[in-house]
Amino acid sequence: MVDDLLVLARLQSGQLAVSPAQIPLRDLVSDTLAATEPLARERGVLLTGSCADDVTAYADESGLSRALTNLVVNALRSTPADGTVAVHAFVADGVATVQVRDSCGGIPEEDLGRLFEAGWRGSEARTPGADGGAGLGLAVVRGLVDAVHGDVSVHNVDGGCSFDLTLPTRAPA
């Protein structure tokens, strides 16, 4: 939590240094899955992912790694045992997308607009038990993605929700 607070403070003050470059998303997805697999096993959740070899984004590697890890950990914590969390990266219409889909049962519509507010924790459906977090992770995700001219969005899908990071594929002009 202290680290999230420091990153959030640096983001909000413009003091967080980012170093955007072409990032191979296959490596990012693979590394994130490997890092979060122990939590998936512990929780009894199937964790899957896919990304073609040639998919890249123009982003800060460290920040994007942290953002994706935050999303996957949140999804794993919110998905019941025997559920699924899937991470997919692809390029469509010149934009790179990294998508984290879970089977958490969905997020109440009235909560969707507040998810990225610092300190906001949402309903019991997204913050079960003691490991629900401090409500900083999604605000950090938003800040890290905004810092490289990307976007993050969330919407409900059948049986769960999807968090989508959209990123430029090239440096802005």
C-alpha positions in Angstrom: 0.0 0.0 0.0 2.8 2.4 0.8 4.4 1.8 -2.6 1.0 2.5 -4.3 0.7 5.7 -2.3 4.1 6.8 -3.4 3.5 6.0 -7.1 0.1 7.7 -7.0 1.6 10.9 -5.4 4.3 11.0 -8.0 1.8 10.5 -10.8 -0.5 13.3 -9.5 2.4 15.7 -9.1 4.0 14.9 -12.4 7.2 13.6 -10.7 7.0 10.0 -12.0 9.6 9.6 -14.8 8.4 7.4 -17.6 10.5 6.1 -20.4 8.3 5.0 -23.3 9.6 2.6 -25.9 8.4 -0.2 -28.1 7.4 -3.0 -25.8 6.8 -6.6 -27.0 3.5 -7.4 -25.3 3.9 -11.2 -25.6 6.8 -10.9 -23.1 4.8 -8.6 -20.8 1.8 -11.0 -20.8 4.0 -14.1 -20.3 5.9 -12.4 -17.4 2.7 -11.3 -15.7 1.1 -14.7 -16.0 4.2 -16.3 -14.5 4.3 -13.8 -11.6 0.6 -14.2 -10.8 0.2 -17.9 -11.3 0.9 -18.8 -7.6 -2.0 -16.6 -6.5 -4.3 -18.2 -9.2 -3.4 -21.7 -8.0 -3.9 -20.6 -4.3 -7.4 -19.3 -5.2 -8.3 -22.2 -7.5 -8.7 -19.8 -10.5 -7.7 -20.8 -14.1 -5.3 -18.2 -15.4 -4.8 -18.1 -19.2 -3.3 -15.7 -21.7 -2.4 -15.1 -25.3 -0.6 -12.7 -27.5 0.9 -13.0 -31.0 4.7 -12.6 -31.3 4.5 -9.3 -33.3 2.2 -7.3 -31.0 3.9 -4.2 -29.5 2.9 -1.0 -27.8 4.6 2.3 -27.2 4.7 2.4 -23.4 6.8 2.5 -20.3 7.7 -1.1 -19.6 7.9 -0.9 -15.9 4.7 1.1 -15.6 2.8 -1.1 -18.0 4.0 -4.2 -16.1 2.8 -2.8 -12.8 -0.6 -1.8 -14.3 -1.2 -5.2 -15.9 -0.1 -7.0 -12.7 -2.5 -4.8 -10.6 -5.4 -5.7 -13.0 -4.6 -9.4 -13.0 -4.3 -9.6 -9.2 -7.6 -7.7 -8.7 -9.3 -10.1 -11.2 -7.9 -13.1 -9.3 -9.0 -11.8 -6.0 -12.5 -11.1 -7.3 -13.0 -14.3 -9.2 -14.4 -17.3 -7.2 -12.7 -20.7 -7.2 -13.2 -22.6 -10.5 -13.5 -19.3 -12.3 -11.3 -18.0 -15.0 -9.1 -14.9 -15.6 -7.8 -14.4 -19.2 -5.2 -11.9 -20.4 -5.1 -11.2 -24.2 -3.1 -8.7 -26.1 -3.8 -7.7 -29.7 -3.7 -4.8 -32.2 -6.8 -3.6 -33.9 -7.2 -0.4 -35.9 -3.7 0.7 -35.1 -4.2 0.5 -31.3 -2.7 -2.1 -29.0 -5.1 -3.5 -26.4 -4.3 -5.6 -23.4 -7.5 -7.1 -22.0 -8.0 -8.7 -18.6 -11.3 -10.6 -18.4 -12.6 -12.4 -15.3 -15.6 -14.4 -14.2 -16.3 -12.4 -11.0 -20.0 -12.1 -11.8 -19.7 -8.5 -13.0 -19.6 -5.1 -11.3 -22.7 -3.1 -10.4 -23.4 -0.6 -13.1 -23.4 2.3 -10.6 -19.9 1.4 -9.5 -18.3 1.3 -13.0 -17.7 5.0 -13.1 -15.9 5.2 -9.8 -13.5 2.3 -10.0 -10.5 4.3 -10.9 -10.9 6.9 -8.0 -8.2 6.7 -5.4 -9.4 5.2 -2.2 -12.7 4.0 -3.6 -13.2 0.3 -2.9 -16.6 -0.6 -4.3 -19.1 -3.2 -3.3 -18.5 -6.5 -1.7 -18.6 -8.2 -5.1 -15.2 -6.6 -6.0 -13.6 -6.4 -2.5 -14.3 -9.6 -0.7 -12.5 -10.3 2.6 -9.3 -8.9 4.0 -7.4 -9.0 0.8 -9.7 -6.5 -0.9 -7.0 -3.8 -1.0 -6.9 -0.1 -0.1 -8.6 1.1 -3.3 -5.4 2.5 -4.8 -4.5 -0.1 -7.4 -6.9 1.0 -10.1 -6.1 4.6 -9.6 -2.4 3.7 -10.1 -3.3 1.8 -13.3 -5.2 4.8 -14.6 -2.2 7.1 -13.9 0.4 4.8 -15.4 -1.6 4.3 -18.6 -2.5 8.0 -18.9 1.3 8.8 -18.6 1.9 7.1 -21.9 -1.1 8.5 -23.7 -3.1 5.3 -23.3 -6.5 4.6 -21.8 -8.1 2.1 -19.4 -11.7 1.1 -19.4 -14.0 -1.4 -17.8 -17.2 -3.0 -18.8 -19.3 -6.0 -17.8 -19.2 -9.1 -20.0 -21.2 -12.3 -19.7 -20.5 -13.6 -16.1 -17.7 -11.1 -15.3 -16.0 -8.0 -16.4 -13.2 -6.8 -18.8 -10.6 -4.3 -18.1 -9.0 -3.0 -21.3 -5.8 -1.1 -21.6 -5.5 0.7 -24.9 -2.1 1.9 -25.9 -0.5 3.6 -28.9 1.6 1.4 -31.1 4.0 4.2 -32.0 5.4 7.3 -30.4 3.0 10.3 -30.6 3.8 12.8 -33.3 
